């Protein structure tokens, strides 16, 4: 493996694991269900995908890269969908945002 | 400094700290929806740890476990969200 590819993988691992750590800090510090959900649905997705890129650089194989591409596409589709479902269920089960909403399209409706 | 040593000495401890922060929210979350969100983050952290372990041990078989874990966490999240909505309607 060339030196440049090795350094690219190292940078991918560093940035990806720091993004996952940021998602964890957001889980602790954010005051609200919806903010926590925004933290994990963006930061954790980007971190995981960067770590998978580092794995694809490390193995440098067609089959493994196809497998990693498959799981990246799957995560890109499913993680925002799951976050949307949790936010919807949390809204209807009575979780309030920590400040008043500027716009609330579901106000006054009953699920 | 190679990719394996960086993954072992930096990536795995940082991901483990993220896992611990998510476990704190799983224990002390104020509502059930917070616990589901933290469960999602725990699944993501474990998938990342599996990818880093496959780099460290040089075994691409561990990535298959990551695929299975991603599918299972998505299904369980959907199940929990459906349970929350149905519990409210009763």
N, CA and C atoms of all chains as a GROMACS GRO file, in nm:
protein
  603
    1UNK      N    1   0.084  -0.120   0.000
    1UNK     CA    2   0.000   0.000   0.000
    1UNK      C    3   0.088   0.125   0.000
    2UNK      N    4   0.048   0.221  -0.077
    2UNK     CA    5   0.130   0.342  -0.085
    2UNK      C    6   0.113   0.426   0.041
    3UNK      N    7   0.206   0.519   0.058
    3UNK     CA    8   0.205   0.601   0.179
    3UNK      C    9   0.087   0.696   0.179
    4UNK      N   10   0.052   0.749   0.060
    4UNK     CA   11  -0.058   0.846   0.053
    4UNK      C   12  -0.190   0.781   0.091
    5UNK      N   13  -0.213   0.656   0.044
    5UNK     CA   14  -0.337   0.588   0.081
    5UNK      C   15  -0.342   0.560   0.230
    6UNK      N   16  -0.224   0.528   0.288
    6UNK     CA   17  -0.220   0.504   0.433
    6UNK      C   18  -0.256   0.630   0.511
    7UNK      N   19  -0.202   0.743   0.468
    7UNK     CA   20  -0.235   0.868   0.540
    7UNK      C   21  -0.380   0.906   0.520
    8UNK      N   22  -0.436   0.878   0.400
    8UNK     CA   23  -0.580   0.905   0.379
    8UNK      C   24  -0.665   0.822   0.474
    9UNK      N   25  -0.626   0.694   0.492
    9UNK     CA   26  -0.701   0.610   0.586
    9UNK      C   27  -0.689   0.658   0.728
   10UNK      N   28  -0.568   0.706   0.766
   10UNK     CA   29  -0.549   0.756   0.903
   10UNK      C   30  -0.637   0.878   0.929
   11UNK      N   31  -0.641   0.969   0.830
   11UNK     CA   32  -0.724   1.090   0.846
   11UNK      C   33  -0.872   1.051   0.854
   12UNK      N   34  -0.914   0.951   0.772
   12UNK     CA   35  -1.054   0.906   0.778
   12UNK      C   36  -1.087   0.850   0.916
   13UNK      N   37  -0.995   0.770   0.973
   13UNK     CA   38  -1.022   0.712   1.106
   13UNK      C   39  -1.031   0.823   1.212
   14UNK      N   40  -0.938   0.920   1.206
   14UNK     CA   41  -0.938   1.027   1.306
   14UNK      C   42  -1.068   1.108   1.301
   15UNK      N   43  -1.104   1.156   1.180
   15UNK     CA   44  -1.222   1.241   1.169
   15UNK      C   45  -1.348   1.162   1.200
   16UNK      N   46  -1.356   1.036   1.153
   16UNK     CA   47  -1.477   0.957   1.176
   16UNK      C   48  -1.500   0.928   1.323
   17UNK      N   49  -1.394   0.887   1.395
   17UNK     CA   50  -1.415   0.856   1.538
   17UNK      C   51  -1.444   0.983   1.617
   18UNK      N   52  -1.384   1.098   1.575
   18UNK     CA   53  -1.418   1.222   1.645
   18UNK      C   54  -1.563   1.262   1.622
   19UNK      N   55  -1.616   1.234   1.501
   19UNK     CA   56  -1.757   1.266   1.477
   19UNK      C   57  -1.849   1.179   1.562
   20UNK      N   58  -1.814   1.050   1.577
   20UNK     CA   59  -1.898   0.964   1.662
   20UNK      C   60  -1.891   1.011   1.808
   21UNK      N   61  -1.771   1.055   1.851
   21UNK     CA   62  -1.759   1.108   1.988
   21UNK      C   63  -1.843   1.235   2.004
   22UNK      N   64  -1.848   1.319   1.899
   22UNK     CA   65  -1.931   1.440   1.905
   22UNK      C   66  -2.078   1.404   1.918
   23UNK      N   67  -2.121   1.297   1.848
   23UNK     CA   68  -2.259   1.252   1.863
   23UNK      C   69  -2.287   1.209   2.006
   24UNK      N   70  -2.190   1.141   2.070
   24UNK     CA   71  -2.208   1.101   2.209
   24UNK      C   72  -2.216   1.220   2.302
   25UNK      N   73  -2.129   1.322   2.280
   25UNK     CA   74  -2.135   1.442   2.364
   25UNK      C   75  -2.268   1.514   2.345
   26UNK      N   76  -2.317   1.515   2.218
   26UNK     CA   77  -2.448   1.575   2.194
   26UNK      C   78  -2.559   1.502   2.266
   27UNK      N   79  -2.547   1.368   2.279
   27UNK     CA   80  -2.647   1.293   2.355
   27UNK      C   81  -2.652   1.339   2.500
   28UNK      N   82  -2.535   1.374   2.557
   28UNK     CA   83  -2.533   1.415   2.697
   28UNK      C   84  -2.579   1.559   2.711
   29UNK      N   85  -2.528   1.649   2.624
   29UNK     CA   86  -2.543   1.792   2.652
   29UNK      C   87  -2.673   1.852   2.601
   30UNK      N   88  -2.732   1.797   2.496
   30UNK     CA   89  -2.849   1.863   2.439
   30UNK      C   90  -2.970   1.846   2.530
   31UNK      N   91  -3.057   1.947   2.539
   31UNK     CA   92  -3.161   1.945   2.641
   31UNK      C   93  -3.291   1.876   2.600
   32UNK      N   94  -3.299   1.816   2.483
   32UNK     CA   95  -3.428   1.794   2.422
   32UNK      C   96  -3.422   1.668   2.335
   33UNK      N   97  -3.532   1.597   2.321
   33UNK     CA   98  -3.533   1.477   2.238
   33UNK      C   99  -3.499   1.507   2.093
   34UNK      N  100  -3.554   1.615   2.040
   34UNK     CA  101  -3.539   1.642   1.896
   34UNK      C  102  -3.397   1.685   1.863
   35UNK      N  103  -3.334   1.762   1.955
   35UNK     CA  104  -3.195   1.801   1.932
   35UNK      C  105  -3.103   1.680   1.940
   36UNK      N  106  -3.129   1.590   2.037
   36UNK     CA  107  -3.046   1.469   2.046
   36UNK      C  108  -3.058   1.385   1.920
   37UNK      N  109  -3.182   1.376   1.869
   37UNK     CA  110  -3.204   1.297   1.749
   37UNK      C  111  -3.132   1.357   1.629
   38UNK      N  112  -3.131   1.492   1.621
   38UNK     CA  113  -3.058   1.557   1.512
   38UNK      C  114  -2.909   1.529   1.525
   39UNK      N  115  -2.857   1.530   1.650
   39UNK     CA  116  -2.714   1.505   1.670
   39UNK      C  117  -2.676   1.366   1.622
   40UNK      N  118  -2.753   1.263   1.660
   40UNK     CA  119  -2.706   1.130   1.620
   40UNK      C  120  -2.736   1.102   1.474
   41UNK      N  121  -2.843   1.160   1.417
   41UNK     CA  122  -2.875   1.120   1.280
   41UNK      C  123  -2.778   1.182   1.180
   42UNK      N  124  -2.709   1.291   1.215
   42UNK     CA  125  -2.612   1.346   1.120
   42UNK      C  126  -2.470   1.307   1.154
   43UNK      N  127  -2.428   1.335   1.277
   43UNK     CA  128  -2.287   1.316   1.313
   43UNK      C  129  -2.249   1.169   1.313
   44UNK      N  130  -2.334   1.084   1.369
   44UNK     CA  131  -2.299   0.942   1.376
   44UNK      C  132  -2.296   0.881   1.237
   45UNK      N  133  -2.388   0.922   1.148
   45UNK     CA  134  -2.388   0.868   1.012
   45UNK      C  135  -2.258   0.903   0.939
   46UNK      N  136  -2.217   1.030   0.949
   46UNK     CA  137  -2.093   1.071   0.880
   46UNK      C  138  -1.971   1.000   0.938
   47UNK      N  139  -1.968   0.984   1.072
   47UNK     CA  140  -1.854   0.917   1.133
   47UNK      C  141  -1.842   0.773   1.091
   48UNK      N  142  -1.956   0.701   1.092
   48UNK     CA  143  -1.953   0.560   1.053
   48UNK      C  144  -1.910   0.545   0.908
   49UNK      N  145  -1.958   0.635   0.821
   49UNK     CA  146  -1.924   0.622   0.679
   49UNK      C  147  -1.776   0.650   0.656
   50UNK      N  148  -1.717   0.746   0.732
   50UNK     CA  149  -1.573   0.770   0.718
   50UNK      C  150  -1.492   0.650   0.765
   51UNK      N  151  -1.537   0.585   0.874
   51UNK     CA  152  -1.464   0.466   0.922
   51UNK      C  153  -1.473   0.353   0.818
   52UNK      N  154  -1.589   0.341   0.753
   52UNK     CA  155  -1.600   0.239   0.648
   52UNK      C  156  -1.509   0.271   0.530
   53UNK      N  157  -1.493   0.401   0.499
   53UNK     CA  158  -1.400   0.439   0.393
   53UNK      C  159  -1.257   0.398   0.428
   54UNK      N  160  -1.222   0.415   0.557
   54UNK     CA  161  -1.089   0.372   0.600
   54UNK      C  162  -1.073   0.221   0.586
   55UNK      N  163  -1.179   0.145   0.618
   55UNK     CA  164  -1.171   0.000   0.603
   55UNK      C  165  -1.156  -0.039   0.456
   56UNK      N  166  -1.227   0.034   0.366
   56UNK     CA  167  -1.214   0.003   0.222
   56UNK      C  168  -1.074   0.032   0.173
   57UNK      N  169  -1.010   0.140   0.224
   57UNK     CA  170  -0.871   0.168   0.185
   57UNK      C  171  -0.778   0.060   0.237
   58UNK      N  172  -0.804   0.014   0.361
   58UNK     CA  173  -0.714  -0.084   0.421
   58UNK      C  174  -0.717  -0.218   0.349
   59UNK      N  175  -0.839  -0.268   0.317
   59UNK     CA  176  -0.844  -0.400   0.256
   59UNK      C  177  -0.810  -0.397   0.108
   60UNK      N  178  -0.857  -0.290   0.036
   60UNK     CA  179  -0.824  -0.270  -0.104
   60UNK      C  180  -0.860  -0.392  -0.188
   61UNK      N  181  -0.986  -0.434  -0.178
   61UNK     CA  182  -1.033  -0.554  -0.245
   61UNK      C  183  -1.170  -0.523  -0.304
   62UNK      N  184  -1.201  -0.583  -0.419
   62UNK     CA  185  -1.326  -0.548  -0.487
   62UNK      C  186  -1.446  -0.597  -0.409
   63UNK      N  187  -1.442  -0.720  -0.360
   63UNK     CA  188  -1.556  -0.777  -0.289
   63UNK      C  189  -1.584  -0.702  -0.161
   64UNK      N  190  -1.477  -0.672  -0.084
   64UNK     CA  191  -1.495  -0.602   0.043
   64UNK      C  192  -1.546  -0.460   0.019
   65UNK      N  193  -1.497  -0.396  -0.089
   65UNK     CA  194  -1.543  -0.260  -0.118
   65UNK      C  195  -1.689  -0.259  -0.159
   66UNK      N  196  -1.732  -0.362  -0.235
   66UNK     CA  197  -1.874  -0.371  -0.270
   66UNK      C  198  -1.960  -0.390  -0.145
   67UNK      N  199  -1.910  -0.474  -0.054
   67UNK     CA  200  -1.984  -0.498   0.071
   67UNK      C  201  -1.997  -0.370   0.152
   68UNK      N  202  -1.885  -0.295   0.160
   68UNK     CA  203  -1.888  -0.169   0.235
   68UNK      C  204  -1.979  -0.068   0.168
   69UNK      N  205  -1.979  -0.064   0.033
   69UNK     CA  206  -2.068   0.028  -0.037
   69UNK      C  207  -2.214  -0.007  -0.010
   70UNK      N  208  -2.243  -0.137  -0.007
   70UNK     CA  209  -2.380  -0.182   0.024
   70UNK      C  210  -2.425  -0.133   0.162
   71UNK      N  211  -2.337  -0.149   0.262
   71UNK     CA  212  -2.378  -0.111   0.398
   71UNK      C  213  -2.385   0.041   0.411
   72UNK      N  214  -2.301   0.114   0.337
   72UNK     CA  215  -2.309   0.261   0.342
   72UNK      C  216  -2.440   0.310   0.284
   73UNK      N  217  -2.481   0.252   0.169
   73UNK     CA  218  -2.609   0.291   0.109
   73UNK      C  219  -2.724   0.258   0.203
   74UNK      N  220  -2.716   0.139   0.266
   74UNK     CA  221  -2.822   0.099   0.358
   74UNK      C  222  -2.831   0.195   0.476
   75UNK      N  223  -2.714   0.234   0.531
   75UNK     CA  224  -2.717   0.327   0.645
   75UNK      C  225  -2.768   0.463   0.602
   76UNK      N  226  -2.731   0.508   0.482
   76UNK     CA  227  -2.779   0.638   0.434
   76UNK      C  228  -2.930   0.640   0.422
   77UNK      N  229  -2.989   0.525   0.382
   77UNK     CA  230  -3.135   0.522   0.369
   77UNK      C  231  -3.201   0.507   0.506
   78UNK      N  232  -3.150   0.418   0.591
   78UNK     CA  233  -3.227   0.380   0.710
   78UNK      C  234  -3.208   0.472   0.830
   79UNK      N  235  -3.089   0.530   0.850
   79UNK     CA  236  -3.070   0.610   0.972
   79UNK      C  237  -3.158   0.736   0.976
   80UNK      N  238  -3.170   0.815   0.867
   80UNK     CA  239  -3.264   0.928   0.873
   80UNK      C  240  -3.409   0.885   0.885
   81UNK      N  241  -3.444   0.770   0.822
   81UNK     CA  242  -3.582   0.722   0.834
   81UNK      C  243  -3.614   0.684   0.978
   82UNK      N  244  -3.521   0.615   1.043
   82UNK     CA  245  -3.544   0.576   1.182
   82UNK      C  246  -3.553   0.699   1.272
   83UNK      N  247  -3.469   0.801   1.246
   83UNK     CA  248  -3.476   0.922   1.329
   83UNK      C  249  -3.608   0.995   1.310
   84UNK      N  250  -3.656   0.998   1.185
   84UNK     CA  251  -3.785   1.062   1.160
   84UNK      C  252  -3.897   0.988   1.235
   85UNK      N  253  -3.893   0.854   1.234
   85UNK     CA  254  -3.997   0.777   1.303
   85UNK      C  255  -3.992   0.802   1.454
   86UNK      N  256  -3.870   0.809   1.510
   86UNK     CA  257  -3.859   0.833   1.655
   86UNK      C  258  -3.911   0.972   1.690
   87UNK      N  259  -3.879   1.072   1.605
   87UNK     CA  260  -3.925   1.207   1.633
   87UNK      C  261  -4.076   1.215   1.628
   88UNK      N  262  -4.135   1.146   1.530
   88UNK     CA  263  -4.281   1.147   1.519
   88UNK      C  264  -4.346   1.080   1.640
   89UNK      N  265  -4.293   0.963   1.677
   89UNK     CA  266  -4.349   0.892   1.793
   89UNK      C  267  -4.328   0.971   1.921
   90UNK      N  268  -4.210   1.038   1.934
   90UNK     CA  269  -4.186   1.117   2.053
   90UNK      C  270  -4.276   1.239   2.061
   91UNK      N  271  -4.304   1.300   1.945
   91UNK     CA  272  -4.396   1.415   1.944
   91UNK      C  273  -4.534   1.372   1.989
   92UNK      N  274  -4.583   1.261   1.936
   92UNK     CA  275  -4.719   1.220   1.973
   92UNK      C  276  -4.726   1.161   2.112
   93UNK      N  277  -4.612   1.115   2.166
   93UNK     CA  278  -4.619   1.061   2.303
   93UNK      C  279  -4.587   1.168   2.406
   94UNK      N  280  -4.583   1.296   2.367
   94UNK     CA  281  -4.582   1.401   2.466
   94UNK      C  282  -4.448   1.462   2.499
   95UNK      N  283  -4.343   1.440   2.418
   95UNK     CA  284  -4.216   1.507   2.444
   95UNK      C  285  -4.224   1.651   2.395
   96UNK      N  286  -4.192   1.745   2.485
   96UNK     CA  287  -4.199   1.885   2.448
   96UNK      C  288  -4.061   1.937   2.413
   97UNK      N  289  -4.048   2.026   2.314
   97UNK     CA  290  -3.920   2.093   2.293
   97UNK      C  291  -3.894   2.193   2.405
   98UNK      N  292  -3.766   2.222   2.430
   98UNK     CA  293  -3.732   2.302   2.548
   98UNK      C  294  -3.765   2.448   2.530
   99UNK      N  295  -3.790   2.493   2.408
   99UNK     CA  296  -3.845   2.626   2.385
   99UNK      C  297  -3.970   2.610   2.301
  100UNK      N  298  -4.046   2.718   2.289
  100UNK     CA  299  -4.166   2.709   2.207
  100UNK      C  300  -4.128   2.699   2.060
  101UNK      N  301  -4.205   2.617   1.987
  101UNK     CA  302  -4.177   2.602   1.845
  101UNK      C  303  -4.220   2.728   1.770
  102UNK      N  304  -4.142   2.764   1.668
  102UNK     CA  305  -4.181   2.876   1.583
  102UNK      C  306  -4.300   2.837   1.497
  103UNK      N  307  -4.296   2.715   1.444
  103UNK     CA  308  -4.405   2.668   1.360
  103UNK      C  309  -4.433   2.523   1.395
  104UNK      N  310  -4.560   2.489   1.414
  104UNK     CA  311  -4.597   2.354   1.453
  104UNK      C  312  -4.717   2.313   1.369
  105UNK      N  313  -4.693   2.232   1.268
  105UNK     CA  314  -4.802   2.196   1.177
  105UNK      C  315  -4.900   2.099   1.239
  106UNK      N  316  -4.860   2.029   1.347
  106UNK     CA  317  -4.948   1.928   1.405
  106UNK      C  318  -5.021   1.979   1.528
  107UNK      N  319  -5.017   2.111   1.553
  107UNK     CA  320  -5.079   2.161   1.675
  107UNK      C  321  -5.231   2.142   1.668
  108UNK      N  322  -5.288   2.089   1.777
  108UNK     CA  323  -5.432   2.073   1.784
  108UNK      C  324  -5.483   1.948   1.717
  109UNK      N  325  -5.397   1.875   1.646
  109UNK     CA  326  -5.445   1.751   1.587
  109UNK      C  327  -5.424   1.637   1.686
  110UNK      N  328  -5.499   1.530   1.666
  110UNK     CA  329  -5.482   1.414   1.752
  110UNK      C  330  -5.438   1.296   1.665
  111UNK      N  331  -5.312   1.275   1.656
  111UNK     CA  332  -5.240   1.172   1.580
  111UNK      C  333  -5.300   1.125   1.448
  112UNK      N  334   0.398   0.498   1.185
  112UNK     CA  335   0.256   0.514   1.218
  112UNK      C  336   0.172   0.461   1.103
  113UNK      N  337   0.109   0.351   1.127
  113UNK     CA  338   0.026   0.291   1.023
  113UNK      C  339  -0.122   0.302   1.062
  114UNK      N  340  -0.205   0.261   0.967
  114UNK     CA  341  -0.349   0.270   0.991
  114UNK      C  342  -0.393   0.176   1.103
  115UNK      N  343  -0.328   0.062   1.113
  115UNK     CA  344  -0.365  -0.033   1.218
  115UNK      C  345  -0.338   0.023   1.356
  116UNK      N  346  -0.220   0.086   1.374
  116UNK     CA  347  -0.188   0.139   1.508
  116UNK      C  348  -0.278   0.256   1.543
  117UNK      N  349  -0.313   0.340   1.443
  117UNK     CA  350  -0.405   0.452   1.471
  117UNK      C  351  -0.542   0.401   1.509
  118UNK      N  352  -0.589   0.296   1.435
  118UNK     CA  353  -0.720   0.240   1.467
  118UNK      C  354  -0.722   0.179   1.606
  119UNK      N  355  -0.608   0.119   1.647
  119UNK     CA  356  -0.608   0.053   1.777
  119UNK      C  357  -0.586   0.151   1.891
  120UNK      N  358  -0.499   0.253   1.871
  120UNK     CA  359  -0.466   0.340   1.984
  120UNK      C  360  -0.549   0.466   1.989
  121UNK      N  361  -0.617   0.504   1.879
  121UNK     CA  362  -0.702   0.624   1.886
  121UNK      C  363  -0.849   0.593   1.859
  122UNK      N  364  -0.877   0.516   1.752
  122UNK     CA  365  -1.015   0.498   1.711
  122UNK      C  366  -1.097   0.418   1.810
  123UNK      N  367  -1.042   0.305   1.856
  123UNK     CA  368  -1.118   0.220   1.948
  123UNK      C  369  -1.146   0.288   2.082
  124UNK      N  370  -1.050   0.359   2.148
  124UNK     CA  371  -1.084   0.428   2.273
  124UNK      C  372  -1.187   0.540   2.255
  125UNK      N  373  -1.175   0.616   2.144
  125UNK     CA  374  -1.270   0.726   2.124
  125UNK      C  375  -1.410   0.672   2.102
  126UNK      N  376  -1.422   0.564   2.022
  126UNK     CA  377  -1.554   0.505   2.001
  126UNK      C  378  -1.609   0.445   2.131
  127UNK      N  379  -1.520   0.393   2.216
  127UNK     CA  380  -1.567   0.338   2.343
  127UNK      C  381  -1.620   0.447   2.434
  128UNK      N  382  -1.555   0.566   2.431
  128UNK     CA  383  -1.606   0.678   2.511
  128UNK      C  384  -1.744   0.721   2.460
  129UNK      N  385  -1.761   0.724   2.326
  129UNK     CA  386  -1.893   0.754   2.270
  129UNK      C  387  -1.998   0.654   2.315
  130UNK      N  388  -1.958   0.526   2.321
  130UNK     CA  389  -2.049   0.420   2.367
  130UNK      C  390  -2.089   0.442   2.513
  131UNK      N  391  -1.992   0.486   2.596
  131UNK     CA  392  -2.023   0.511   2.737
  131UNK      C  393  -2.119   0.629   2.753
  132UNK      N  394  -2.099   0.735   2.671
  132UNK     CA  395  -2.190   0.851   2.679
  132UNK      C  396  -2.332   0.810   2.640
  133UNK      N  397  -2.343   0.726   2.534
  133UNK     CA  398  -2.476   0.678   2.496
  133UNK      C  399  -2.537   0.590   2.604
  134UNK      N  400  -2.452   0.513   2.675
  134UNK     CA  401  -2.504   0.427   2.783
  134UNK      C  402  -2.556   0.511   2.900
  135UNK      N  403  -2.492   0.628   2.925
  135UNK     CA  404  -2.543   0.718   3.029
  135UNK      C  405  -2.685   0.762   2.995
  136UNK      N  406  -2.706   0.801   2.868
  136UNK     CA  407  -2.841   0.846   2.830
  136UNK      C  408  -2.939   0.728   2.832
  137UNK      N  409  -2.891   0.607   2.806
  137UNK     CA  410  -2.980   0.490   2.812
  137UNK      C  411  -3.024   0.463   2.955
  138UNK      N  412  -2.935   0.487   3.053
  138UNK     CA  413  -2.972   0.462   3.193
  138UNK      C  414  -3.060   0.572   3.248
  139UNK      N  415  -3.024   0.700   3.223
  139UNK     CA  416  -3.093   0.810   3.291
  139UNK      C  417  -3.181   0.893   3.198
  140UNK      N  418  -3.219   0.835   3.082
  140UNK     CA  419  -3.301   0.913   2.990
  140UNK      C  420  -3.435   0.945   3.050
  141UNK      N  421  -3.482   1.068   3.032
  141UNK     CA  422  -3.609   1.104   3.097
  141UNK      C  423  -3.730   1.034   3.036
  142UNK      N  424  -3.728   1.007   2.909
  142UNK     CA  425  -3.845   0.942   2.850
  142UNK      C  426  -3.802   0.820   2.771
  143UNK      N  427  -3.901   0.745   2.724
  143UNK     CA  428  -3.870   0.621   2.650
  143UNK      C  429  -3.809   0.653   2.513
  144UNK      N  430  -3.854   0.765   2.452
  144UNK     CA  431  -3.801   0.800   2.319
  144UNK      C  432  -3.652   0.833   2.326
  145UNK      N  433  -3.608   0.897   2.438
  145UNK     CA  434  -3.465   0.923   2.454
  145UNK      C  435  -3.386   0.793   2.460
  146UNK      N  436  -3.444   0.695   2.527
  146UNK     CA  437  -3.374   0.566   2.535
  146UNK      C  438  -3.363   0.500   2.398
  147UNK      N  439  -3.468   0.516   2.315
  147UNK     CA  440  -3.461   0.457   2.181
  147UNK      C  441  -3.353   0.526   2.098
  148UNK      N  442  -3.344   0.661   2.110
  148UNK     CA  443  -3.241   0.735   2.037
  148UNK      C  444  -3.102   0.690   2.080
  149UNK      N  445  -3.082   0.672   2.212
  149UNK     CA  446  -2.950   0.632   2.259
  149UNK      C  447  -2.919   0.488   2.216
  150UNK      N  448  -3.023   0.406   2.205
  150UNK     CA  449  -3.002   0.269   2.155
  150UNK      C  450  -2.954   0.272   2.010
  151UNK      N  451  -3.009   0.366   1.932
  151UNK     CA  452  -2.965   0.381   1.794
  151UNK      C  453  -2.817   0.420   1.789
  152UNK      N  454  -2.777   0.514   1.877
  152UNK     CA  455  -2.636   0.555   1.879
  152UNK      C  456  -2.545   0.441   1.924
  153UNK      N  457  -2.594   0.359   2.018
  153UNK     CA  458  -2.514   0.244   2.062
  153UNK      C  459  -2.491   0.147   1.947
  154UNK      N  460  -2.596   0.124   1.866
  154UNK     CA  461  -2.579   0.034   1.751
  154UNK      C  462  -2.479   0.091   1.653
  155UNK      N  463  -2.485   0.224   1.629
  155UNK     CA  464  -2.389   0.286   1.536
  155UNK      C  465  -2.247   0.273   1.589
  156UNK      N  466  -2.228   0.295   1.722
  156UNK     CA  467  -2.095   0.283   1.781
  156UNK      C  468  -2.042   0.141   1.767
  157UNK      N  469  -2.128   0.041   1.787
  157UNK     CA  470  -2.080  -0.096   1.779
  157UNK      C  471  -2.043  -0.132   1.636
  158UNK      N  472  -2.119  -0.078   1.537
  158UNK     CA  473  -2.083  -0.102   1.397
  158UNK      C  474  -1.945  -0.041   1.366
  159UNK      N  475  -1.920   0.081   1.417
  159UNK     CA  476  -1.789   0.142   1.396
  159UNK      C  477  -1.678   0.064   1.464
  160UNK      N  478  -1.704   0.014   1.586
  160UNK     CA  479  -1.603  -0.065   1.656
  160UNK      C  480  -1.573  -0.193   1.579
  161UNK      N  481  -1.677  -0.254   1.519
  161UNK     CA  482  -1.654  -0.375   1.441
  161UNK      C  483  -1.569  -0.346   1.318
  162UNK      N  484  -1.595  -0.230   1.252
  162UNK     CA  485  -1.514  -0.196   1.134
  162UNK      C  486  -1.368  -0.174   1.175
  163UNK      N  487  -1.346  -0.103   1.288
  163UNK     CA  488  -1.208  -0.081   1.333
  163UNK      C  489  -1.142  -0.212   1.375
  164UNK      N  490  -1.218  -0.302   1.438
  164UNK     CA  491  -1.161  -0.432   1.476
  164UNK      C  492  -1.123  -0.513   1.354
  165UNK      N  493  -1.204  -0.501   1.247
  165UNK     CA  494  -1.168  -0.575   1.125
  165UNK      C  495  -1.042  -0.518   1.063
  166UNK      N  496  -1.016  -0.386   1.082
  166UNK     CA  497  -0.888  -0.331   1.035
  166UNK      C  498  -0.774  -0.383   1.121
  167UNK      N  499  -0.794  -0.383   1.255
  167UNK     CA  500  -0.685  -0.423   1.345
  167UNK      C  501  -0.649  -0.570   1.328
  168UNK      N  502  -0.753  -0.656   1.324
  168UNK     CA  503  -0.725  -0.799   1.313
  168UNK      C  504  -0.705  -0.847   1.171
  169UNK      N  505  -0.729  -0.757   1.071
  169UNK     CA  506  -0.713  -0.789   0.929
  169UNK      C  507  -0.806  -0.903   0.886
  170UNK      N  508  -0.928  -0.898   0.933
  170UNK     CA  509  -1.027  -1.000   0.899
  170UNK      C  510  -1.152  -0.932   0.845
  171UNK      N  511  -1.178  -0.936   0.715
  171UNK     CA  512  -1.298  -0.870   0.661
  171UNK      C  513  -1.428  -0.942   0.696
  172UNK      N  514  -1.422  -1.055   0.765
  172UNK     CA  515  -1.544  -1.127   0.801
  172UNK      C  516  -1.626  -1.045   0.900
  173UNK      N  517  -1.556  -0.964   0.983
  173UNK     CA  518  -1.626  -0.887   1.086
  173UNK      C  519  -1.719  -0.782   1.026
  174UNK      N  520  -1.695  -0.743   0.899
  174UNK     CA  521  -1.784  -0.644   0.837
  174UNK      C  522  -1.923  -0.700   0.812
  175UNK      N  523  -1.933  -0.834   0.791
  175UNK     CA  524  -2.064  -0.896   0.773
  175UNK      C  525  -2.150  -0.881   0.898
  176UNK      N  526  -2.085  -0.891   1.015
  176UNK     CA  527  -2.159  -0.873   1.141
  176UNK      C  528  -2.213  -0.730   1.148
  177UNK      N  529  -2.134  -0.634   1.094
  177UNK     CA  530  -2.181  -0.496   1.090
  177UNK      C  531  -2.306  -0.480   1.006
  178UNK      N  532  -2.312  -0.549   0.891
  178UNK     CA  533  -2.431  -0.542   0.805
  178UNK      C  534  -2.552  -0.596   0.880
  179UNK      N  535  -2.537  -0.712   0.944
  179UNK     CA  536  -2.649  -0.774   1.016
  179UNK      C  537  -2.695  -0.682   1.130
  180UNK      N  538  -2.597  -0.621   1.199
  180UNK     CA  539  -2.631  -0.536   1.313
  180UNK      C  540  -2.704  -0.409   1.267
  181UNK      N  541  -2.665  -0.355   1.149
  181UNK     CA  542  -2.735  -0.237   1.097
  181UNK      C  543  -2.881  -0.270   1.067
  182UNK      N  544  -2.905  -0.386   1.002
  182UNK     CA  545  -3.042  -0.425   0.969
  182UNK      C  546  -3.123  -0.447   1.097
  183UNK      N  547  -3.063  -0.515   1.196
  183UNK     CA  548  -3.138  -0.545   1.320
  183UNK      C  549  -3.169  -0.417   1.397
  184UNK      N  550  -3.074  -0.321   1.400
  184UNK     CA  551  -3.102  -0.198   1.476
  184UNK      C  552  -3.210  -0.116   1.407
  185UNK      N  553  -3.213  -0.115   1.273
  185UNK     CA  554  -3.319  -0.043   1.203
  185UNK      C  555  -3.456  -0.104   1.232
  186UNK      N  556  -3.463  -0.239   1.228
  186UNK     CA  557  -3.591  -0.305   1.253
  186UNK      C  558  -3.638  -0.282   1.397
  187UNK      N  559  -3.544  -0.288   1.493
  187UNK     CA  560  -3.586  -0.270   1.632
  187UNK      C  561  -3.628  -0.126   1.658
  188UNK      N  562  -3.562  -0.029   1.591
  188UNK     CA  563  -3.603   0.110   1.608
  188UNK      C  564  -3.744   0.132   1.555
  189UNK      N  565  -3.773   0.074   1.438
  189UNK     CA  566  -3.908   0.088   1.382
  189UNK      C  567  -4.010   0.021   1.474
  190UNK      N  568  -3.973  -0.094   1.529
  190UNK     CA  569  -4.065  -0.161   1.621
  190UNK      C  570  -4.094  -0.080   1.744
  191UNK      N  571  -3.990  -0.017   1.801
  191UNK     CA  572  -4.010   0.065   1.920
  191UNK      C  573  -4.096   0.188   1.890
  192UNK      N  574  -4.073   0.251   1.772
  192UNK     CA  575  -4.152   0.370   1.737
  192UNK      C  576  -4.298   0.333   1.717
  193UNK      N  577  -4.322   0.217   1.654
  193UNK     CA  578  -4.459   0.171   1.634
  193UNK      C  579  -4.526   0.143   1.768
  194UNK      N  580  -4.447   0.084   1.861
  194UNK     CA  581  -4.499   0.056   1.995
  194UNK      C  582  -4.537   0.185   2.068
  195UNK      N  583  -4.452   0.289   2.054
  195UNK     CA  584  -4.484   0.416   2.120
  195UNK      C  585  -4.613   0.475   2.067
  196UNK      N  586  -4.631   0.472   1.933
  196UNK     CA  587  -4.753   0.532   1.878
  196UNK      C  588  -4.876   0.450   1.916
  197UNK      N  589  -4.862   0.318   1.917
  197UNK     CA  590  -4.979   0.236   1.950
  197UNK      C  591  -5.014   0.246   2.098
  198UNK      N  592  -4.911   0.263   2.184
  198UNK     CA  593  -4.939   0.273   2.327
  198UNK      C  594  -5.014   0.400   2.358
  199UNK      N  595  -4.984   0.508   2.282
  199UNK     CA  596  -5.053   0.633   2.308
  199UNK      C  597  -5.200   0.626   2.266
  200UNK      N  598  -5.229   0.549   2.159
  200UNK     CA  599  -5.367   0.547   2.109
  200UNK      C  600  -5.461   0.473   2.202
  201UNK      N  601  -5.407   0.384   2.288
  201UNK     CA  602  -5.496   0.307   2.375
  201UNK      C  603  -5.533   0.384   2.500
   0.00000   0.00000   0.00000
